Amino acid sequence: MSDQAASKENDVRDDIVRVIKTVFDPEIPVDIYELGLIYGIDLEPQEDGQFKAHIRMTLTTPNCPSAAELPAAAQNVTETVEGVSSASVEIVWDPPWTRDLMSEEARLSLGFF
C-alpha cells in the first residue's frame, strides 16, 4: 500500500471513530467508543477508492436492552463517512466487556475510580 493510500485509510478510520463517538448508550451517558465497546475497525479498499468498513463491537451484557439499537446506530453513522461505501457491524463476545475496557475519560465521567 502506498503512503498516500495508507494516509487515506488512516483518515477514513479517524473519521469513523469521530462519528462513532456520537453514538451513546441510552442507559449510560458515555459514547460507545469511550465505553470500550468497539473492538476493531477494518477497512477493505474498493476499486473506486472507497472502503467497506467492518466494525467488531460488543455490548456491556448479552441481555443489553440496546442490543439492536447500538449496532445499527454504529453502522448508520459509519456509512455517513466520506470514503465509506458500506459498513457492517459484527457483535462479538470474546473478550467479554469489562470496565477495564473503558477509557480513562469514561471512567472519570462515570465515577469509576
C-alpha positions in Angstrom: 0.0 0.0 0.0 1.4 3.4 -0.9 1.9 6.1 1.6 -1.0 8.1 0.1 -3.3 5.1 0.3 -2.3 4.4 3.9 -2.8 8.1 4.8 -6.3 8.0 3.2 -7.2 4.8 5.1 -6.0 6.3 8.4 -8.1 9.5 7.7 -11.2 7.4 7.0 -10.6 5.3 10.2 -10.2 8.5 12.2 -13.4 9.9 10.7 -15.2 6.6 11.6 -14.0 6.9 15.2 -15.2 10.5 15.3 -18.7 9.6 14.2 -18.9 6.5 16.4 -18.2 8.8 19.3 -21.6 10.4 18.6 -23.4 7.1 19.5 -24.3 6.9 23.2 -25.6 4.0 25.2 -29.0 5.3 26.2 -28.5 3.9 29.7 -25.0 5.3 30.2 -24.1 8.9 29.4 -20.9 7.8 27.6 -20.3 7.1 23.9 -19.8 3.5 22.8 -16.2 4.1 21.7 -15.1 5.5 25.1 -17.1 2.7 26.8 -14.7 0.3 25.1 -17.5 -1.4 23.1 -15.6 -1.0 19.8 -13.1 -3.8 19.4 -11.9 -3.1 15.9 -12.5 -1.2 12.6 -11.3 -3.0 9.5 -11.3 -1.2 6.1 -11.4 -3.1 2.8 -10.2 -0.9 -0.1 -12.6 -0.9 -3.1 -11.6 -0.4 -6.8 -13.4 3.0 -6.8 -11.1 4.3 -4.0 -13.7 3.9 -1.3 -13.7 1.4 1.6 -16.0 -1.2 3.0 -15.9 -0.8 6.8 -16.3 -3.8 9.1 -16.8 -3.0 12.8 -16.4 -5.5 15.6 -18.1 -4.5 18.7 -19.6 -5.9 21.9 -22.2 -4.9 24.3 -22.0 -4.5 28.1 -24.0 -7.6 28.6 -25.7 -10.2 26.4 -29.1 -9.0 27.7 -28.4 -5.4 26.8 -31.7 -3.6 26.1 -30.0 -1.7 23.3 -28.7 -4.8 21.6 -30.4 -3.9 18.3 -30.1 -0.1 18.5 -26.4 0.3 19.2 -25.0 -1.8 16.3 -27.5 -0.2 13.9 -26.5 3.3 15.0 -22.8 2.4 14.6 -23.4 1.1 11.1 -25.6 4.1 10.2 -23.1 6.8 11.3 -20.2 4.9 9.7 -22.0 4.9 6.4 -22.1 8.7 6.5 -18.3 9.0 6.5 -16.8 10.2 3.2 -14.8 7.4 1.7 -17.0 4.6 3.1 -19.2 2.8 0.5 -20.8 0.5 3.1 -20.5 -0.7 6.6 -21.2 -3.8 8.6 -21.2 -4.4 12.3 -20.4 -7.8 14.0 -21.3 -8.3 17.6 -18.6 -10.4 19.4 -18.5 -11.6 22.9 -14.8 -12.5 23.2 -13.2 -11.0 25.1 -16.1 -10.2 27.3 -16.6 -6.5 28.1 -15.4 -5.3 31.4 -15.0 -1.8 33.0 -11.3 -2.2 32.2 -12.0 -1.6 28.5 -13.4 1.9 29.2 -11.2 4.9 28.5 -10.0 7.0 31.4 -12.4 9.7 30.3 -15.3 7.3 30.5 -14.3 6.0 34.0 -13.9 9.6 35.2 -17.3 10.6 33.7 -19.0 7.6 35.5 -17.0 8.0 38.8 -15.3 4.6 38.4 -12.0 5.4 40.1 
